Amino acid sequence: MDSADGGLTVLEGAILCIVAVLLAVLAAHALNAPPGHPGGLVYSALQETGECLMVSGDVYGYALAERSVDGVALVCDRPDPARMGSVSCSVRLFVGDMGSVDIGCAVVEVATSGGTERLDRTAGAPIWPGNWTIVRVGHTIPFLQADDDTLLEPGERFDLVVYPSRPLTSGEKFLIRIVPPGGVPLTVERVVPPRITPVMDLG
């Protein structure tokens, strides 16, 4: 009985010594760490999401016509209600992202089976075919307002209108690729509905 109790006490003592040594090593490492970015799995994961975009809400398509999307006029020389002319979507940073993205310097491309078109950014209205623009900036947190610049920051949401030169036909698959400077490209893949209406929810 006594030896068993003594053995148990020695085992407990050994465990406590090992734990104390491990804590001392961790404390010494933390105190002697060089200044700079904090380390750790969570911080590394957040750092990897830096400058990652995601779609916020649904994507909408609009029939090819002289119209206004989110208060911005679209110029159309040859209206065709049987084809889709423009697309709007909202983008924001990935949840937990601590960085920022200059959307004003992003590259926007529209890819179809017929090829890829790189669109120009226009800052003012009206919008001509072959261009894209930021039509509205907002904040995802109630009672907070977004800045008036083109820097997409945590919590902000930018509404974009993409207006390719070639209108899309019903059933046609297309990709919108938004490539922020130094960031991860966002690809929005959709299919034009079989029935074209003035406004279409593309999901």
N, C-alpha and C positions, 0 to 999 in steps of 0.2 A: 504494500500500500504506500509506504513512505517513498520507496524508490520511484514508483509510478508517479506520485505527486511531484517528486523532485524532477523527474524527466519532463513532465509537463511544464513545470516552471522554467526549466532550461530552454525548452522549445519556444515558450512565450518570449523569453528574454532574447533569444536569437532573432525572432521575428521583429521585435521592437528595435533591435540594433540595426537590422537591415533597412527598416523603414526610416529610421533616423538618418542613416548614411545617404539614402536616396533623396530625402528632403534636403539635406545639406548640399548635395551635388546640384540639385535643381535650383536652390536658392543662390548658390555661387554662380551658376550659369546665368540666371536672370539678372543678377546684380552686375555682372561683368559684360553683359551683352553690349555691342556697339550701338550708338544712337542711330536712329533712322526709322524705317518702317517697322512696325511690330510684326512679329512672326506668328506662326500658328496656322492650323488648317482652315479655320473660319476666315481669317484675313486673306489667306492665299486664294480661297475660293471666291471671295468678293473681288479680289484684285483681278482674277481671271475674267470676271464678268464686265470689267471696265470697257466702256464704249460699246456695249451690246444693245442693239435696238430690238424692240418688239412691237407688234401691232396692238393697238389699244382699241378694242371694239370691232365693229364690222367694217368690211370694205364695200364701197358702193360704186356702181357703174352707171353711166349716163349715156343716153342715146345721143348720136351725133346731131347737134342742133346748136343754133345761136341761143345760148342760155347763160344763166348765172349759177355758179356752184359756190355755196357758202359765202354769197355776197360778192364774188369775183366773176366778172364777165368772161366768157369764152368766145373767141372769134371763130366763126365757121362759115367758109365761103360756099360750101356745097352740103347743106343739111341732108341727112339720110336717116330717117327714124328706124330703119331696118338694121342699122349697125351701131355698135357702141363706140363712142368717141373719146370718153375720158373716164378716169377712175379717181376716187378720193379715199383716203385712209388716214388714220391717226397713228402716230408713232410716239413711243416713250422709251425711256431707258429700262433695261431689265430690272426686275425687283431686286433691291439690295445694292444696285450699282451706285458707287460713290463718285464716279467720274462725270464727265460731260462730253457732249458731241457737238461739233459745229456743223449743224445740218446745212447751213448755207454753203459749205464747201463740199458737201456730199456729191457723189456721182450717182445719178439715177438713170437706169437703163430699163427698157421694155424689150423682152425677148419673146418671140413667137416662132412658129415653124418656118416663117419666111425670113428670119434673121433677127438681129439685135440692133436696137436704136438707142444711142446715147442722147439723152435730152439735155437741153440747156435750162439753166435756172433763170427765171425772170422774177424780179422783185416787185414789179408793179402790175396793175391791171391795164388793159385786158390781157388775157393769155392767148397766145397763138399756138397752133399745132406744133409739136416738136419741143414743147417746153413743160416745165413743172414749176410749182411755186408753193410757198408756205402761205396758206390763206388765213390761218388763225393759230394763236398760241393760248394755252390755258394751263391750269394746274389741276392735278388729280386730287389734291387735298382741299376740302371746302374752306372758303374764306381766304385762301392764299392766291396770289396772282403771279403769273409768269413774268419774267423780264421781257423787255422789248427788243432783245437781240436774237440772233439766230443760234445761240448756244443752248442746246437741249440739256437741261440739268435735272437732277433727281426730283421727281414729283411733277415735272412739267410734261405737257402733251402738245405736240405740233400736229395740226391738220394740214395734209398735203393734197394737192390736186395734180395728177399726172395726165398730160394731154399729148399722146403720141401723134406722130405725123400720119400714120396709117390707121384708120378706124378698124375695129375688130368685128368679125362676123359671128353670128350665133353658133354656139358649140365650139368656138375656138379657144384653145388653151393658151394662156399667156403668163409670163413671169415679170414681176416688177422687182428689180434689184436695186437696193439702196446701199451704197458703199460709203460709210463715213470715213473721213481722213484718219488713217491709222487704226481703224476699228474693225469689227467683225461685220461682214455684209449681212443685210437683212433681205431675205427673198420672200416675196409674197406671190404665191401661185394660185391662180384662179382659172375658172372656165366661164366663158360668156354664156348666159342662159339661152336656152333654145328660143325663147320668146323675148324680143327686145321691147322694153318699155321705157318711158322717159327716165325713171329712176329704178335701179335694180339693186337689191341687197345681195351681194356676192358671198356673204358669210364672213 
